[in-house]
Every structure is written in structure tokens, then in C-alpha cells.
């Protein structure tokens, strides 16, 4: 999950926003019903791997959400 979120940030920064959104949504689908993320997950089954819950995954999730969000000027 950490690496997937880094990948999403990179995609957004090189102008591939649709792909970044798809990666972000895939990571979101791997959250538990409480919103927890593991360090990593099996790409085929979604099974949680590594540390759980993983703070760095949540930090990455917040960073990507902000990066993909509309600027404040467009919303307010």
C-alpha cells in the first residue's frame, strides 16, 4: 500500500491523473471496515501483508487524497 500510494503520487505529478485515481481507489478498496491499511497487500487477493495498521500507509493516503483533490479556490 505504501508503494502503491507513492506510485499514485508520481502518476499525478507526471500528468497521468486518471491512472493515479485508479491506483488510489484500488488502495481505498483494501481498507478494512474501520479504515485501516496494512503496510502492503497481495495484489491478487487483497490480503493484508506486513505491519497492520501501518501509519505510513495512512499518511500516504492523506497525501494522495490532497494531491488529487480540487484546489481550495475551485471549491470555496
Backbone as a printed PyTorch tensor [residue, N CA C, xyz], in Angstrom:
tensor([[[  0.8130,  -1.1930,   0.0000],
         [  0.0000,   0.0000,   0.0000],
         [  0.8570,   1.2580,   0.0000]],

        [[  1.9420,   1.2300,   0.7560],
         [  2.8230,   2.3940,   0.7760],
         [  3.3560,   2.6660,  -0.6330]],

        [[  3.8830,   1.6350,  -1.2680],
         [  4.4630,   1.8100,  -2.6060],
         [  3.4010,   2.1810,  -3.6310]],

        [[  2.2130,   1.6200,  -3.5020],
         [  1.1280,   1.9680,  -4.4270],
         [  0.7760,   3.4400,  -4.3100]],

        [[  0.7930,   3.9530,  -3.0940],
         [  0.4790,   5.3710,  -2.8900],
         [  1.6010,   6.2640,  -3.4160]],

        [[  2.8460,   5.8440,  -3.2590],
         [  3.9580,   6.5930,  -3.8600],
         [  3.7930,   6.6040,  -5.3770]],

        [[  3.3930,   5.4710,  -5.9290],
         [  3.1740,   5.3570,  -7.3720],
         [  2.0610,   6.3030,  -7.8220]],

        [[  0.9760,   6.3590,  -7.0610],
         [ -0.1340,   7.2640,  -7.3970],
         [  0.3290,   8.7200,  -7.3860]],

        [[  1.1470,   9.0870,  -6.3830],
         [  1.6660,  10.4640,  -6.3330],
         [  2.5100,  10.7670,  -7.5630]],

        [[  3.3390,   9.8220,  -7.9530],
         [  4.1970,  10.0150,  -9.1190],
         [  3.3710,  10.1420, -10.3940]],

        [[  2.3680,   9.2830, -10.5400],
         [  1.4970,   9.3680, -11.7190],
         [  0.8440,  10.7390, -11.8190]],

        [[  0.3440,  11.2400, -10.7140],
         [ -0.3040,  12.5620, -10.7130],
         [  0.6900,  13.6420, -11.1160]],

        [[  1.8900,  13.5690, -10.5830],
         [  2.8910,  14.6100, -10.8380],
         [  3.4050,  14.6090, -12.2730]],

        [[  3.2720,  13.4800, -12.9710],
         [  3.6960,  13.4490, -14.3760],
         [  2.5050,  13.5980, -15.3190]],

        [[  1.3520,  13.9680, -14.7620],
         [  0.1950,  14.2770, -15.5890],
         [ -0.7210,  13.1160, -15.9260]],

        [[ -0.5540,  11.9890, -15.2630],
         [ -1.3900,  10.8170, -15.5320],
         [ -2.4300,  10.6660, -14.4180]],

        [[ -3.3050,  11.6710, -14.3210],
         [ -4.2470,  11.7700, -13.2080],
         [ -5.2570,  10.6250, -13.1650]],

        [[ -5.7640,  10.2000, -14.3110],
         [ -6.7490,   9.1050, -14.3170],
         [ -6.1550,   7.8280, -13.7480]],

        [[ -4.9140,   7.5350, -14.1270],
         [ -4.2430,   6.3490, -13.5970],
         [ -3.9800,   6.5010, -12.1050]],

        [[ -3.6020,   7.7040, -11.6860],
         [ -3.3700,   7.9670, -10.2630],
         [ -4.6470,   7.7290,  -9.4660]],

        [[ -5.7670,   8.1880,  -9.9890],
         [ -7.0610,   7.9860,  -9.3190],
         [ -7.3980,   6.5050,  -9.2250]],

        [[ -7.1040,   5.7540, -10.2760],
         [ -7.3910,   4.3150, -10.2720],
         [ -6.5610,   3.5920,  -9.2100]],

        [[ -5.2830,   3.9430,  -9.1060],
         [ -4.4230,   3.3380,  -8.0910],
         [ -4.9180,   3.7210,  -6.7000]],

        [[ -5.2710,   4.9850,  -6.5180],
         [ -5.7840,   5.4710,  -5.2350],
         [ -7.0570,   4.7070,  -4.8450]],

        [[ -7.9700,   4.5420,  -5.7810],
         [ -9.2160,   3.8250,  -5.4970],
         [ -8.9540,   2.3590,  -5.1830]],

        [[ -7.9560,   1.7680,  -5.8390],
         [ -7.5930,   0.3850,  -5.5360],
         [ -7.1010,   0.2700,  -4.0940]],

        [[ -6.2600,   1.2110,  -3.6760],
         [ -5.7760,   1.1930,  -2.2920],
         [ -6.9450,   1.3960,  -1.3300]],

        [[ -7.8380,   2.3130,  -1.6410],
         [ -9.0090,   2.5300,  -0.7840],
         [ -9.8290,   1.2530,  -0.6240]],

        [[ -9.9050,   0.4570,  -1.6680],
         [-10.6890,  -0.7810,  -1.6010],
         [-10.0560,  -1.8050,  -0.6680]],

        [[ -8.7980,  -1.5990,  -0.3160],
         [ -8.0940,  -2.5280,   0.5670],
         [ -8.1780,  -2.1330,   2.0430]],

        [[ -8.8430,  -1.0230,   2.3300],
         [ -9.0480,  -0.6120,   3.7270],
         [-10.0230,  -1.5660,   4.4040]],

        [[ -9.8390,  -1.7590,   5.6980],
         [-10.8040,  -2.5580,   6.4570],
         [-12.0610,  -1.7370,   6.6850]],

        [[-13.0580,  -2.3470,   7.2860],
         [-14.3010,  -1.6220,   7.5700],
         [-14.0780,  -0.4790,   8.5600]],

        [[-12.9410,  -0.4910,   9.2640],
         [-12.5850,   0.6010,  10.1730],
         [-11.6820,   1.6360,   9.5030]],

        [[-11.3290,   1.4000,   8.2400],
         [-10.4700,   2.3320,   7.5170],
         [ -8.9870,   2.0780,   7.6990]],

        [[ -8.6220,   0.9400,   8.2730],
         [ -7.2160,   0.6340,   8.4930],
         [ -6.5730,   0.0670,   7.2380]],

        [[ -5.2930,   0.3940,   7.0670],
         [ -4.4950,  -0.1350,   5.9610],
         [ -3.2880,  -0.8700,   6.5130]],

        [[ -2.8760,  -1.9070,   5.8130],
         [ -1.6470,  -2.5960,   6.1740],
         [ -0.4830,  -1.9470,   5.4310]],

        [[  0.7100,  -2.4320,   5.7330],
         [  1.9040,  -1.9240,   5.0590],
         [  1.8580,  -2.2620,   3.5690]],

        [[  1.4070,  -3.4580,   3.2660],
         [  1.3360,  -3.9300,   1.8890],
         [  0.1660,  -4.8990,   1.7860]],

        [[ -0.1500,  -5.3160,   0.5810],
         [ -1.2170,  -6.2990,   0.4080],
         [ -0.9730,  -7.1100,  -0.8530]],

        [[ -1.5160,  -8.3080,  -0.8590],
         [ -1.4080,  -9.1850,  -2.0190],
         [ -2.1650,  -8.5420,  -3.1770]],

        [[ -1.5110,  -8.3420,  -4.3220],
         [ -2.1710,  -7.6580,  -5.4390],
         [ -3.3590,  -8.4240,  -6.0210]],

        [[ -3.3870,  -9.7360,  -5.8410],
         [ -4.4820, -10.5260,  -6.4020],
         [ -5.6380, -10.7160,  -5.4230]],

        [[ -5.3140, -10.9880,  -4.1610],
         [ -6.3740, -11.2910,  -3.1890],
         [ -6.7250, -10.1140,  -2.2910]],

        [[ -5.8110,  -9.1420,  -2.1820],
         [ -6.0330,  -8.0160,  -1.2800],
         [ -5.7020,  -8.3360,   0.1650]],

        [[ -5.1890,  -9.5490,   0.4250],
         [ -4.8320,  -9.9530,   1.7860],
         [ -3.7740,  -9.0060,   2.3510]],

        [[ -3.9760,  -8.5800,   3.5980],
         [ -3.0470,  -7.6550,   4.2470],
         [ -1.7190,  -8.3460,   4.5300]],

        [[ -0.6240,  -7.6600,   4.1930],
         [  0.7300,  -8.1370,   4.4670],
         [  1.4400,  -7.0880,   5.3030]],

        [[  2.4230,  -7.5270,   6.0750],
         [  3.2740,  -6.5980,   6.8180],
         [  2.5940,  -6.0180,   8.0370]],

        [[  3.1270,  -4.8930,   8.4870],
         [  2.6070,  -4.2410,   9.6910],
         [  1.1630,  -3.8150,   9.4990]],

        [[  0.3970,  -3.9610,  10.5760],
         [ -1.0230,  -3.6160,  10.4960],
         [ -1.5020,  -3.1000,  11.8440]],

        [[ -2.1670,  -1.9760,  11.9030],
         [ -2.2810,  -0.9580,  10.8620],
         [ -0.9590,  -0.2210,  10.6920]],

        [[ -0.7370,   0.3270,   9.5310],
         [  0.5300,   0.9830,   9.2030],
         [  0.3160,   2.4890,   9.0640]],

        [[  0.9570,   3.2310,   9.9420],
         [  0.8210,   4.6880,   9.9470],
         [  1.2480,   5.3020,   8.6230]],

        [[  2.3600,   4.8330,   8.0640],
         [  2.8690,   5.4280,   6.8300],
         [  1.8960,   5.2440,   5.6640]],

        [[  1.1640,   4.1440,   5.6570],
         [  0.1450,   3.9570,   4.6180],
         [ -0.9500,   5.0000,   4.7590]],

        [[ -1.3280,   5.2970,   5.9960],
         [ -2.3710,   6.3000,   6.2180],
         [ -1.8840,   7.7040,   5.8570]],

        [[ -0.6270,   7.9950,   6.1620],
         [ -0.0530,   9.2900,   5.7810],
         [ -0.0460,   9.4170,   4.2560]],

        [[  0.3760,   8.3650,   3.5700],
         [  0.3710,   8.3770,   2.1080],
         [ -1.0260,   8.5430,   1.5420]],

        [[ -1.9980,   7.9100,   2.1790],
         [ -3.3890,   8.0320,   1.7400],
         [ -3.8530,   9.4830,   1.8210]],

        [[ -3.5260,  10.1470,   2.9140],
         [ -3.9000,  11.5560,   3.0900],
         [ -3.1970,  12.4260,   2.0510]],

        [[ -1.9000,  12.1810,   1.8430],
         [ -1.1460,  12.9780,   0.8720],
         [ -1.7200,  12.8430,  -0.5350]],

        [[ -2.0430,  11.6260,  -0.9360],
         [ -2.5840,  11.4190,  -2.2820],
         [ -3.9830,  12.0170,  -2.3940]],

        [[ -4.7830,  11.8810,  -1.3440],
         [ -6.1290,  12.4700,  -1.3670],
         [ -6.0420,  13.9780,  -1.5740]],

        [[ -5.1270,  14.6270,  -0.8750],
         [ -4.9530,  16.0760,  -1.0370],
         [ -4.4370,  16.4160,  -2.4300]],

        [[ -3.5110,  15.6250,  -2.9280],
         [ -2.9310,  15.8740,  -4.2490],
         [ -3.9780,  15.7320,  -5.3600]],

        [[ -4.8830,  14.7770,  -5.2060],
         [ -5.8970,  14.5300,  -6.2360],
         [ -7.1330,  15.4150,  -6.0840]],

        [[ -7.2480,  16.0850,  -4.9520],
         [ -8.4170,  16.9380,  -4.7120],
         [ -8.3360,  18.2300,  -5.5090]],

        [[ -9.4860,  18.8210,  -5.7310],
         [ -9.5410,  20.1250,  -6.3980],
         [ -8.9160,  21.1860,  -5.5050]],

        [[ -8.3020,  22.2110,  -6.0940],
         [ -7.7530,  23.3090,  -5.2880],
         [ -8.8640,  24.0040,  -4.4930]],

        [[ -8.5120,  24.5380,  -3.3340],
         [ -9.4910,  25.2190,  -2.4750],
         [-10.2400,  26.3090,  -3.2260]],

        [[ -9.5290,  27.0320,  -4.0880],
         [-10.1530,  28.1370,  -4.8110],
         [-11.3150,  27.6550,  -5.6890]],

        [[-11.2280,  26.4200,  -6.1650],
         [-12.2790,  25.8790,  -7.0310],
         [-13.4980,  25.3920,  -6.2530]],

        [[-13.3320,  25.1730,  -4.9600],
         [-14.4070,  24.5910,  -4.1660],
         [-15.0940,  25.6130,  -3.2720]],

        [[-14.3380,  26.5580,  -2.8010],
         [-14.8880,  27.5270,  -1.8410],
         [-15.5190,  28.6980,  -2.5530]]])
